[in-house]
Each structure stands twice: as structure tokens, then as C-alpha cells.
Amino acid sequence: MLPRSAEQVVERMRHACLDGVRLVSDRQPTRLRVDEHPSGSPAVWLHADGTTMAWIIVDIGERDWSKLAYQFGHELGHVAANSWQADAKPAPPCQWLEEAMVEAFSLLGLGRLAKDWKQNPPFAGDNAFGDAIAEYRQNIIRGYTTLADSQGLTGDAAAWFAGHRNEIEIPGLNPFAEAMSLTILAEYERAPGCVEALGALNRWPGRTGVPIDEYLRRWEASCAELQASPRLPVSVRERLRIA
């Protein structure tokens, strides 16, 4: 891996994900550190040294810029959602929803990165790689679309949630969270300002470990406290018909 080149890709993806987004959280890190590890899953390392630095780990091959941007974007989404400090351990039953939201966050950023790369590549003469990024993104979306159709999410999100709830609420980016990420992505694309609501997540005791009705209620209250758009939690509540 060429450190300077990797740094340029990470910086481009950071801008693609966050440009135009209000950072409303009162728990933002002061710095980001990004490490490439030769094995293991991408993650945010919940280090307990008391610093205000968010520490992102990626696992990619040499010059695999699409994968680097994608993995970094997903983990940056967790950082934006206040899941970077030592107490931010993932927990059911609502971790799946955070995973869907940050996956959509990364896919949104990849789409913007592809366009930017084609117009203004970080490496001279590399405009055509913008198409490769776009195709990488589209392959992910195609796979998730197939999942959404097979699970029944495409037809009735509330029935999908009620019928598969035990499977959906398994922590992590499970197949149901992957399918839901496309619903969230569509909301991001309809109303880009709603992305700022990520910064209002997880500012309450229990974080993702509370039932979904309470999780959404606390999220909406957190949006109001930070004067952030509540459109995203309201949209999720309405789609899943959570009382």
C-alpha cells in the first residue's frame, strides 16, 4: 500500500460522505486514524485510552481503492453515529438499524466519489477509474436489491419487519440490514439533509440496546435537542409502522 495514495483516497471519500452535511453531534472526535490490517474485518477500534481520536481499521489489498473507500465510508458512518468511544459496543436489538444506515452512508459517498473521480481524479490520467468505482457500487446495490425482493421488503416494509423480526434484530450487517440499507439510501438521496440525523444517534443510555420503539423515540428527541432534521427517524418509524 502506498501511504500517500491511500491517504488521498480516504480524504476524497471523507469529503464525498460529509460535504454539505451538518455535523451536529456534541461527541465528535477531534481526529481520525485509519489503519490497514492484513486480516480481520473492518471496524472502529473502541480503544480505551481516553483520547478524542476515532480509530478506523480497514482490510484491503494493494491499491484496491474502491474497497478502501467503501470500507472507510461504512466505518466513518459509525463514527458519525457516535459509535467510536470505548463504551460504544454493538448491542441488539437495534444495532442492525445503525448498520443499515451507515452502509447507506457509504453507498451514498461511493456514488459521489465515482463522479468526482471521473471529473477530477486524485491521480493524473486516472479519470476512467471513476467508472470502476461506480460499477463496484452498483454490484453491491444489485446484490442488496435481490435480497430486498426475496425477503419481501420491496413490497411492504412493515410486514417484512414483523415477519422477520427475530432474524432482523441479530447484530451486525446481516442480510436484512443490507436490504434495508437501500431504503435508507433512497431517503438520503431524496433529502440529503437528513443524513445529519446520524449525529443524533446513540446519545442516550443503552444506545442500540433498547427496543426499537424506544430507540426511535429517543433518536427523535435527540434530533430535537441538537436541532437536527428528524426526517430520517420519522421515515423509519412510518415505514416499519412502529407505534
N, C-alpha and C positions, 0 to 999 in steps of 0.2 A: 504494500500500500504506500502510495506517495502522500506523505502527510499534508503538504501544502495543497495538493489537488483535492484530497478528501475534505480538507477544511473549506475549500471553495464550494464544494457540492453541499456540504452541511449548511453553510451560510446562505446559499441560494434557496435551499429548502426551507430554512427558518423564515426567510422573507416571504416565500410562496405561501407558507402556512399562516403567517401572522400579520403581513402588511394589511393595513386597513382594519385590523381587529383591535378594539379597545381592551387593554389589559386591566381588568377591573379588580383582580384578586388582591387582597391585603396580605397574601402569603407567597408572593412571587420570590423565586430565588434571585440572587444578585449575579450569579454566573452559571454557565452551563459547561460541563465537562463531558466529552464524548470519547469513549474508549472502544477500540475494536478488539474483541476476544476471539480466539481461534475456534472456540467451541461454546456450546450452550445457547440458550435463547436470548433474543433481545430483551432488555429490561431496564428499569430505572433502579439503580442500586440504592437501597434505603440505608445509607450509611449513617451511623450514629455518632459522628464526631462534632456535632453542634454547629457546623458551618452552614452558610446560607447558599451553598452551591448544589445545584441539581446534577446528578451524575448518571449519564445515559450510557448503556452498553449496547453495542451492535455486533453482529456476527455475519461478515460478508467476505466474498472473495476479492481478489485483487482487481481494482478498477471496475467493480460491479456497482456503477453509480446509481442505477435505478433502484437496486436493492438497498443501497445505503440510504438514499433519500426516503424510500418507503419505510424502512425500519426506524430511522431517525424521526420521521414525521409522526409515527404512531407513538413513540415514547415521548416526544415533545408534547403530544396531546395529553398524556398522563401528567406531565409537569404542569401544563396549563390548567389541568383539572385539580391542582393542589395535591397530587399524589407523588411527591418527591421527598418528603421528610421521613424520618425514621419510623414514625407511627402510622405510615400510610400503607399498611399491609392489606392486600386484596382480601375481601370477605364477601361471602354470599349474604343475602340473596340478590344484591343489585350490582355486583361487580360486572356482570355481563353487559349491563347497560352502559357503564363507563367504557368498556371495551368497544362496544358498537360505536359510541360517539367519537372515541379517539381514532378508531380505524377510519371512520368517515372523514375525520380531520386530516389524516394522512392522504387519503384519496383525493380530497379537495386540493391539498397542496401539490400533489403529483400532477394534477391537471394543469395547474398554473405554472408549475416548473417546466412542464413539457413545452408550453407555449413560449415561455421566457427563454428557454434554452435554444429553441429554434430561431428566435429573433436575435438573441444576444448571448451566445454560448460562453461559458467561462473559459473554454479552451479554444484557441484560434482555429477556425475552419471546421468546427465540430457541430455546426448547426443541425446536421441530419440526425444527431443523436436525440434531438427533441422528439422525433418520431418514435424512436425506440422506447423512450420513457412513456409516451402516450400508449404504445402497444402493451407495455408491461402493465400499466394501469388498467387498460381495457381487459386484459386477460383476467385480472383479479375480479373486476366487475362482472365479467361473463360468468365466472365460477359462482359468485355470490348470487347472481340472478337466478341461476339454476337451482341453488339451494332455496331461495325465497319461493320459487314456483313449486318446488317439490314439497316444501313444508306447509304451504297454504298461506304464507304471509302476504303474497301478492293480492289475494282476494279479500281477506278480512283479518286485519291485524289483531283485533280484539279476540276473535275466535282462535287465531293462531296462538296467542299468549295463554289463553285459558286452557287450550287443549294440550299444550306442550310445556306448561309452566315448570314442572319438575326438572325437565331437561334444560330449559332455557336458563334457569337460575343457578346452573353449575358455573362456578367462577371461571374466568378466562375468556379468550376469544374463541368460544365454541362455535359450532356451525350455525346456531340460532343467532348469536351475536353478529356473526359475519353477515347473515342475511339481513338483519336489522340495520346494519351499517349503511345499506343502500337507501333505506327510508330516511335515515338521519342525513345522509349526503344530499338527498333531494331537498331537504329542508334548508341545509346550508346554502345550496345553490339558489333556492327561491329567495332567501332572505339572508345574505351574507353576514349582516349584523348580529344574527342570533348566535354566531359562534362565540361571542363574548360570554355567553352564559356558562361556558366551561369553567371560567374563572370563579364562578359562584358555587361550584361543586365542593362537596366534602369539607365544609366549614362547620360541621356540627359533630357532636359526639356520636360515635357509631359509624360514621361515614357510610360506606356501602353495606354495612351490616344490619340495616334496618329494612323493614318491609317496604315494598315499592310504593304504596300509598303514602307512607310517612316520608320516604326518600324524596318523592316528587313534591310533597308539601314543604319540606324543609328546603329543597332546592329553590322553589318559587320564593319562599321567604328570604333566602339568601340573595337572590336576584334583586328583590326589593331593597334589601339593606345596602347593596352595593350600587344601586341604581343601574342595574344591567337589564337588558331585554329579557323578559320571561317567556318569549315566544317558544323557545326550544322545550322547556319542561311542560308548558301548556300543550304543545303539539303532541308530545309523547303521551301525556295523560289522555288527551282526546282520542288518539289513535288506538290506544290499548284499552280505552274506556275504563280507566281507573277512577273509582269514586273519590 
